Amino acid sequence: QVQLVESGGGSVQPGGSLRLSCAASGSIFSINAMGWYRQAPGKQRELVAAITSGGRPNYADSVWGRFVISGDIAKKSVYLQMNSLKPEDTAVYYCNVRFDRFSRDYWGQGTQVTVSS
């Protein structure tokens, strides 16, 4: 059984930093990418950042230059360093693993990030 365990969420003031971690357990074959999505109240879930099996990172325009994704696909772990946080970054952040030729997804349970003064 596959599980994605996230940690590192919390509350921070604008301009602060947080680091999210995600570790997947269980057998997952043909991982295409691992990454982070977020969903704010009343909004659709959106991609924040992802890293492909080839090591190429992708970022949403809204976080470019502020967030850094890293990870080890072989070890099924991914991290998100979030700097210069803004109130609009407030959301539940979900770890994602996309795998196989059908691009199926596994999701973590989500971790809350709140940016407020």
KOLMILO-114548 format. One record per residue (C-alpha): x, y, z. Coordinates in steps of 0.25 Angstrom, whole numbers, plus 5000, padded with zeros to 4 digits. Layout:
! residues N
[[X Y Z]]
...
***
This chain:
! residues 117
[[5000 5000 5000]]
[[5005 5013 4996]]
[[5006 5025 5006]]
[[5011 5039 5004]]
[[5014 5046 5018]]
[[5016 5061 5018]]
[[5022 5070 5029]]
[[5026 5084 5031]]
[[5014 5092 5029]]
[[5010 5103 5039]]
[[5008 5118 5041]]
[[5017 5129 5038]]
[[5018 5144 5036]]
[[5019 5150 5022]]
[[5033 5149 5017]]
[[5036 5137 5025]]
[[5040 5123 5021]]
[[5035 5109 5022]]
[[5041 5095 5017]]
[[5031 5084 5013]]
[[5036 5070 5013]]
[[5029 5057 5007]]
[[5033 5043 5007]]
[[5026 5032 5000]]
[[5026 5018 5004]]
[[5021 5005 4997]]
[[5024 5000 4983]]
[[5022 5011 4972]]
[[5027 5007 4958]]
[[5031 5017 4947]]
[[5030 5030 4955]]
[[5029 5041 4945]]
[[5030 5053 4955]]
[[5028 5057 4969]]
[[5023 5070 4973]]
[[5014 5079 4981]]
[[5000 5085 4978]]
[[4992 5094 4987]]
[[4978 5098 4989]]
[[4973 5110 4995]]
[[4958 5112 5000]]
[[4949 5113 4989]]
[[4959 5111 4978]]
[[4964 5099 4970]]
[[4976 5091 4973]]
[[4988 5096 4965]]
[[5002 5092 4963]]
[[5012 5099 4971]]
[[5025 5092 4967]]
[[5029 5078 4962]]
[[5042 5071 4959]]
[[5043 5060 4948]]
[[5050 5047 4948]]
[[5060 5053 4939]]
[[5062 5064 4950]]
[[5056 5076 4943]]
[[5048 5085 4952]]
[[5035 5092 4948]]
[[5029 5104 4956]]
[[5017 5112 4955]]
[[5019 5126 4951]]
[[5014 5131 4965]]
[[5025 5124 4972]]
[[5036 5126 4963]]
[[5049 5131 4970]]
[[5043 5129 4983]]
[[5041 5114 4984]]
[[5051 5103 4982]]
[[5047 5088 4980]]
[[5057 5077 4982]]
[[5057 5062 4984]]
[[5061 5049 4980]]
[[5052 5041 4971]]
[[5059 5028 4974]]
[[5057 5030 4989]]
[[5043 5035 4987]]
[[5045 5048 4994]]
[[5042 5062 4991]]
[[5044 5075 4998]]
[[5039 5089 4996]]
[[5047 5101 5002]]
[[5037 5113 5002]]
[[5043 5127 5004]]
[[5038 5141 5004]]
[[5024 5135 5007]]
[[5012 5144 5004]]
[[4998 5143 5009]]
[[4993 5138 4996]]
[[5002 5126 4998]]
[[4992 5121 5009]]
[[4986 5108 5005]]
[[4986 5093 5008]]
[[4999 5087 5001]]
[[4998 5073 4995]]
[[5010 5064 4992]]
[[5008 5057 4978]]
[[5014 5045 4971]]
[[5011 5044 4957]]
[[5014 5030 4951]]
[[5013 5020 4939]]
[[5009 5022 4925]]
[[4995 5026 4929]]
[[5000 5038 4938]]
[[4993 5033 4950]]
[[4994 5040 4963]]
[[4996 5037 4978]]
[[4993 5049 4987]]
[[4997 5052 5002]]
[[4987 5056 5012]]
[[4991 5071 5011]]
[[4998 5080 5021]]
[[4993 5094 5024]]
[[5001 5106 5021]]
[[4996 5120 5027]]
[[5003 5133 5024]]
[[4998 5144 5032]]
[[5002 5156 5041]]
***
